[in-house]
Structures are given as structure tokens and as C-alpha cells.
């Protein structure tokens, strides 16, 4: 099992090595044209809105770890808001870009499953679109490590992928994986599907409290982008407020394209 999990870790890192330039282009599109310019950015807008609200409750100067910081654009935003930001990134291509973008900020090599930081050294940890690439055993290791590194009362903000999202992503992922196997090509990177209940249970078992889950991007708007980029932008512009409203309805968290999770470390020194 460990050999299989190691393979999945390597696939996740190699995927991000290959796609580092793509992510950099996406953030370039954000600067030029805004969140509705691509499907990736439109989905990211939902996450960023929730993250902005959560960070607004953090004192200026808080030490915040961006675990899986990618190209470092989120680190830039954290520093601009007055936080003492630290980036962690295992992909060398992503990490090089993050360091170039943040020459005066600490960007380190390492894995979320074995954080190279002292116990209780962070006021907050964010992990955006990171745990989705890891098998369940590694996700649980990451929970344990994030708990260790957070100070008592520290904030955790992460995203996962819903198993029962109505946009059908789980089915699409299975179809793509099966196609790759038939063609004998390289194995696709893993995608870990969860439910709000399972995430809440796992975090509580590791000592986290005040676990909140919310779904964002309930309507399958990303498929409009996949059919045609211009059409996707039009649909997103029209339906953005509608999607935002329905995503807030009770009971819809497990059906949305993004599962956003907030939690706090308990106030005890050890668990």
C-alpha cells in the first residue's frame, strides 16, 4: 500500500511540474481579464471569496502557511494583506516560480504530509486544491501534521472535491482514468473524492473543532467554458449571482463543485 501511495504522490508532483506554466498563464488571465475569463478562475473566485472573509478575522501579522502554494500568487496576496506568509511547494517548477514571484518571502520545499515546521509555529494554514491529489492515508497524515504545526486556536482553511457534485466530475474523472488505461498511457494523477460528513469526521478525530463545510459552484457552469470559452464567460456573467445564491442553500454543500472547509485547532497544547 505504501508503494502505491508513493506512486500517487509522485504523479501529483509531476503533474504540477508539467503544468506550472499553465497555472502561471491562468493567473496572468486573472490580472488582465478577471475571474470570469476561464473555468479555473471562475471556480477559484468562489474559494477566494470565502478565504477573504476568513482572513479578515485574522490579526494582521499572523503567520500563515500556504501549503501547496503553487506558483506563489496566493502568497503575494497574503503578504499584501499584512500577514507573515510562508509557502510550501513540493513541485520544483512551481516552487521556482513562487520564489521568483516572492523573492523576500520564505518558500520551502516539502510535503503537507510531513511539514518542515516546528510544532505550534503557525497561526493559520491554507491548503487550496492540494489534498484532492492525495490518497486517503496521506490526507489523514496531512490532517495530523497541520494540527501539530498550528498553534492552539489556529485556523485551518482547505478545499476538497465532492463525491456527489451534480456537475458529474467524479464520473468524468473515472471515464478519463479508464480511457488512459485503455490507451496504455501514463497514469492520471489521483483525485480523492469526499463528502462533507467524512471530512468533518476526520478533522474532529484529529482534534480540530468548529468544523464548517460549505459548497460553492453548485451549478455546472464549468462545462459551459469547456464547450466554448466565450460562451462560458457569457453564461458565468449571467448566472454568477444565481449560483452564488443557490450555493448557500442548506443541504447543498455536498453537491457543489468545490467543498470548502474551515476549522480551528483546539485550545489544548497537545492532543
N, C-alpha and C positions, 0 to 999 in steps of 0.2 A: 504493500500500500504506500509506503514512504517513497519508493522509487516512482510510482505513478504520480504522487503528489509533486515530487520534484520536477517531473516532466511538465506538469501543468504550470508550475511556477516559471520554468524556462520558456514555455510557449507565451506566457503573458509578457515577460520581459522582451522577448524577441519581437513580438507584435508591436510593442511600443517603440522599440529601436527602429523598426521599419517605417512606422507611421509618424515619427516625430515631426517630420516636415509637414505632414498633412495637418497635424494639430496646430502647428505654427501658422499655417495658412488660414485655418479656421479663426484663430484669434485676430489675425490680420483683417479678416472679413468683418469681425465684430467691431473693430476700431473704425472701419470705413463705412459699414452699412447697418450696423446694429444687430440686435439679437434675432431678428426675423430673416436674416439673409440666408441661413442654412438650417437644415433639420437639426443638426447637432447643437447649434447655438440657440435655436428656439427651445429645445428641451433644457438646455443649460440655464436659460433665463428663469425657468421655474425653480431650479435649485438655488440660483444666486439670490432670488428674492427672499427665499426662506433663510438662507445663510446671512444675508444682510440684516434681517430682522433679529436673528440670534446674536450676531456680533455686536449689535447696537446695545445689548445688555451686558457686554464685557467691558471692564475698565480699560481705558487707554493705557498702553504699556504692557498689557497682558502678553505672556509668552505663549504663542500659538504655533503648533506644529501642523504643517500641511503634509500629511503622509501620503506619498504618491503624488508629488507636486507637478509632475509632467514637465511642461515647458516653462513653468515658473510664473505664469501670468497671474495666478491666484495669490502667489507670494507678493507680487508687486502691489496688488490691491490691499493685502493685509498691512503691508508697510505704510501705504498711503493713508490708511485709517489710523495709524499711530500704534500699531501692535508690534511687539518684538517677535517677528516671524522667523521660522526655521523651516526649510524644505527638506524632504526626504524623497529620494527617487532612485530605484534600482536600475533603470534603463540608462545606459551611458549616453545615448543620443539625446534623450530627453534631458538628462542631467546637465549635459554640456550647454544646451540651450537655456536651461533655467539659470545656470551660473552666469552666462553671458548677459542675461536679462537682469540679473540681480547681483552685480559684482561686489556689493558691500553687505550682502546677506548670506548667512550660513546655509549652504545647500549640500547635503551629505548623501553619500551612497549608503544603501541599506534597505532592509525589508520591514514591512509592517508587522511581520510575524516575529521579528527579533530586533526591536527598536534599539538603536545605539545611543540611548539617552539614560540619564540617571533616574532612579525611582523618584516620583513626585516632582519632576522638573518642569512640567508643562501646566499652564492654566487652561489650555484648550487644545483639542485635536480635531482636525477635519480630515476626512478621507472621502473624496468625491470620485465616484466611479472607479474604485480601487478593489474593494473586497469582492466585487462581482466576478473578477477574473481568477479567484482562488477557490480551491475545493473547500468543502465544509470544515475539514480538520484544520486547515490553515486559517479560516475565518475565526474559528474558536481560539486559535493561538493568538490571532491579532487582537481579539477582544481582551484576552488576558494581558497582553503586552500594553495595550492602550490604557487599561485600568492601572497597571503598575506605574506607567510614566506620568499619568495625571496626578495633580495634587488633589487632596481631599476637597470635594465640591467642584472639581474641574469639569469642563464642558466637553461633550463629545457630539460631533455632527458628522453623519456619514450617509451614503446612499447605497441602495441595493436594487435588484431587479425583481419585480413581482412575478411570481409563477403564473398568476391568473390574470395578468393585464389583458384588457379587452382589445388591445391593439394586435394581439396574436404573436407577440415577439418570441415567446417560448416555442411556439410551433415553427415559426420561421427559422429559429436557431437550430432546431432539430433537423429540419429539412436541409439546411446548409451543411450541417455536420455530416449527414448521410450522403449528400452529394460529394463532399470532399473525400469521404471514404471510398465511394464507388470509383472515383477518378484516380484513386491511389496517390493523391497529392499529400502535401504536408497537413498534419492535424491542425484543426482550428483551435484557437485559444478557448479555454474553458469559460463558460458563463454559469454562475451559480444563481439559481432561482430560489426565492424565499417567499414567505408570507409575513405580514405584519406580526402575527402571533408568534411565529417561530423566532423572529428577530428579537422581539420583546422578551421571550422566554430565555434566549441565550444570553442576552445582556444582563438580565436580572440575575441569572445564575452566576455571573462573574462579578457581581457586586454593584452594578450600576442601578441607579434609581431614576425616578421621574422620566421613564422612557416614553417618548411620544413618537408616533408614526403618522406620517401624512402622505397622501398620494398627490402627485402633480402630473399634469399632461394626461388627463383621462381620455379625451377624445383622440382617435388615431390620426392626429394631424400630421405626424411624421411621414405617413405613407403618401400624403399629397406632395410633399417635397420629393419623394422618391420617384413619383410619376413624372414630375416636371418641376424644376426649381422655381420658375416664375409663378407657376400655378400654386405651388406650396406657399410662397410668400403672400399671395393674394388671400388664400384660404386662412392662413395664420392671422393675417391682419383682421379679417372679418370675424373669425371665431375665437380669437385670443380672449376677449373678456368673457365669452360664454364658457370656454373651457376652464378659465380661472374660477368661475362661479361654481360649476358643477363639481370641480375637483375638491371643493371644500365641503361638499355634502357628506353627512355622516355615513360611514359604512363603505365609502368608495376608495379608501386608501389602498386596499389590496388589488384594485382593478386598474390602477393608473400605470402609466409608462415609467414613472420614477417613484420609488419608495424612499422618502426622506425620513431619517431617523435622528432624533435628538435625545440625549441622555445626560445624566450627571453622575460623576463618581460619588460614592457615598462619603460621608464626612469622617469616616474612621481612617486611622493611619495605616491600617493593614486589613486584609480581608482573607 
